Amino acid sequence: MASIRARSDTGLLFFDIRHEGVRCREQTTLPDSPANRQKMSKVLRNIEKEIEAGTFNYRNYFPQSKLADRFDPQPKASVVAVQSLGAPVVPVVETPAFADFAETWFAEMSVGWRRTYAATVRQIIDSRLTPKFGKEVVGSIRREHILSFRSELAKAKGRKDSTLSPRRINAILLVLRQVLNEAADRFNFITPTQRIKPLKMKKSDIKPFTLEEVLQIVDKVRPDFQNYYTVRFFTGLRTGEIDGLQWKYVDFERRLILVRESFTWSELGYTKNDASQRDLQMSGPVYEALVSQFAATGKLSKFVFCNHDGHPLDVNNVAKRVWYPLLRHLNLAPRNPYQSRHTAATLWLASGENPQWIARQLGHSSTEMLFKVYARFVPNLTRQDGSAFERLLMQNGASSNSMPGAIVPPNPSHVSKENQNV
């Protein structure tokens, strides 16, 4: 006798029917609930009627089932869902375990990724997603499971005994979302990630150095790092870009730094994105620093800034042994080395440089990111608060009193007694 049952491991409903002497179990992605049982019962009644009438076609109800070939050696046009006589659609799919599908997805997608991003995704799958969802079939993962997982991540320990940041949690859920969305497309089920929004992240604080602090740092740093920090502070190069800078990309004749590669995770590779491929103009201090640096490492290594063996600098080692000790020595608030990039941007803004030129120097595709990140520095540093317009009027003799139709403010001494008593 046909029946509707629930799996003990996942709680999902399945059909249990007997056809031509064979017991058939067909899985669905529907959780066990009275409403879903009622939907499936309508479909099951139609199946029983057709079996009794001898018109039942197994493939019409279960097109993806392995048993369809047994009952119908000549496959007919595939039907994508269980449906009969106006009965509600009930998806019937057999999906792989999450661990297996995640491996397939990673192998197919990672071909087009940068090595650093592939390593990040690999770590997320291995340490977070597979331990949680590995044994579950992808079609059985529901929205409430993801929300519960997100709550667990919010309580999990991160670095230095702190909890995971919203940024990290969003990164983990993004990979989960991508895996499940791809599975939903391939196996024809509704992705459970719909309507799950990323957590709100605290806006990172920009703490650039003043020009006086920059000059102090460059003056007091170890002599073998003076050129390095001069270039960092006055070009806005990212850490990977300056560490991966090679002499073949330094054009002394045209005073240009050609940003073409980046050194990250101990490997030379493409820059962060296409916009990061740029020709960066050298200012006077940068030009002089690179000329000095060429005398030191031009014949030692293909890299502009390198260690004694000619290899690129170790970013963590430089930060630990040079950068942070120097800030402590100068009694400057501790800030990560990336603030040198923000410093270059704010100094350019302070000097009144064209925002489009600044965006190109930083490797931004437009000025949108520039004003988004440095919005609070623009009025103070470039004096874009109306005073520039006032100076323009004064320089051209267009003071408020000399302009035609100008309104002259009243002199309190000329106000009549009658008006004073009003």
Secondary structure, 3 states (H helix, E strand, C coil): CCEEEECCCCCEEEEEEEECCEEEEEEEEEECCHHHHHHHHHHHHHHHHHHHHCCCCHHHHCCCCCCHHHHCCCCCCCCCCECCCCCCCECCCCCCEHHHHHHHHHHHHHHHCCHHHHHHHHHHHHHHHHHHHCCCEHHHCCHHHHHHHHHHHHHCECHHHCECCHHHHHHHHHHHHHHHHHHHHHHCCCCCCCCCCCCCCCCCCCCCCCHHHHHHHHHHCCHHHHHHHHHHHHHCCCHHHHHCCEHHHEECCCCEEEECEEEECCEEEECCCHHHCEEEECCHHHHHHHHHHHHHHCCCCCECCECCCCCECCHHHHHHHHHHHHHHHCCCCCCCCCHHHHHHHHHHHHCCCCHHHHHHHHCCCCCHHHHHHHHHHHHHHHCCCCHHHHHHHHHCCCCCCCCCCCCCCCCHHHCCHHHHHC
